[in-house]
Structure formats: structure tokens, C-alpha cells
């Protein structure tokens, strides 16, 4: 699946996107796998309460299933106005 990173998440990881093979069943499981990769991922995902996630371009929760998912995007909360 494609994993996209935006704003400071991208800056900490150093990539805008990557293709990831995962055995995770949920977004939270994917985050755990990413954190375990290297320090830069651990830093980016240290506080997931400061992150939002979209699954196949729809806002979602970290307990969302990854079954059949093609894209997951991580980004900080946005304000409008």
C-alpha cells in the first residue's frame, strides 16, 4: 500500500510517500510497524494524538481496518478559516 506523509510528519521521516508491505490489520498496527523501523519513524509517530489519518482519502480512526486499503495518509490536524 502507499503511505503518504504530510507537513512535519514528512519532515521527520524525510519522505513524502512510500510503498509499504504490512501484516498489520489496522492503522494502529501499521503505525507500530513503522515506529519499529528506525528512530525517524519513532519520532514522527511518538504522539499519535497529534496526528490525523486518512484511509483511501477518507478521514478515519487509528482503529480502522486495512483490509483492501490502497492508501494511508498521515498529517497533523488542520484548522480552517
C-alpha positions as CSV (number, residue, x, y, z in Angstrom):
1,X,0.0,0.0,0.0
2,X,1.0,3.6,-0.5
3,X,1.7,5.6,2.7
4,X,1.8,9.4,2.4
5,X,3.3,11.8,4.9
6,X,2.4,15.5,5.1
7,X,3.8,18.6,6.9
8,X,6.0,17.9,9.9
9,X,5.4,14.1,9.6
10,X,7.1,14.2,6.2
11,X,9.9,16.4,7.5
12,X,10.7,14.0,10.4
13,X,10.6,10.9,8.2
14,X,12.3,12.5,5.2
15,X,9.9,11.1,2.6
16,X,6.6,12.4,1.1
17,X,5.4,8.8,0.3
18,X,6.5,5.2,0.2
19,X,5.1,1.8,-0.7
20,X,4.9,-0.4,2.4
21,X,4.2,-4.1,2.7
22,X,2.5,-4.7,6.0
23,X,0.9,-7.5,8.0
24,X,-1.0,-5.0,10.2
25,X,-4.7,-5.3,10.4
26,X,-5.4,-1.8,11.4
27,X,-3.9,1.7,11.0
28,X,-2.6,1.5,14.6
29,X,-0.8,-1.8,13.8
30,X,0.8,-0.1,10.8
31,X,2.0,2.8,13.0
32,X,3.5,0.2,15.4
33,X,5.4,-1.4,12.4
34,X,6.6,2.0,11.2
35,X,7.7,3.1,14.6
36,X,9.9,0.0,14.9
37,X,11.7,0.7,11.6
38,X,14.0,3.5,12.7
39,X,14.3,6.5,15.0
40,X,12.9,8.9,12.4
41,X,9.7,7.0,12.3
42,X,9.6,6.6,16.0
43,X,9.9,10.4,16.3
44,X,7.2,11.1,13.7
45,X,4.7,8.7,15.4
46,X,5.7,9.4,19.0
47,X,2.4,11.0,19.8
48,X,-0.4,9.8,17.5
49,X,-2.9,12.1,19.3
50,X,-1.2,14.9,17.4
51,X,-1.9,13.1,14.1
52,X,-4.9,12.6,11.8
53,X,-5.2,9.7,9.3
54,X,-7.0,9.2,6.0
55,X,-7.6,5.8,4.6
56,X,-8.2,5.8,0.8
57,X,-8.7,9.6,1.0
58,X,-11.3,9.5,3.7
59,X,-10.7,10.7,7.3
60,X,-10.5,7.7,9.6
61,X,-9.5,6.5,13.0
62,X,-6.4,4.6,14.0
63,X,-8.5,1.5,14.7
64,X,-9.7,1.4,11.0
65,X,-9.1,-1.8,9.2
66,X,-6.5,-2.0,6.4
67,X,-8.3,-4.8,4.6
68,X,-8.3,-3.9,0.9
69,X,-6.8,-0.4,1.6
70,X,-4.6,1.1,-1.1
71,X,-3.5,4.3,0.6
72,X,-3.0,5.6,4.1
73,X,-2.0,9.3,4.7
74,X,-0.8,10.8,7.9
75,X,-0.9,14.5,8.7
76,X,-1.3,17.0,11.6
77,X,-4.7,18.4,12.4
78,X,-5.6,21.3,10.2
79,X,-7.5,24.5,11.1
80,X,-9.7,26.3,8.7
81,X,-10.8,29.8,8.3
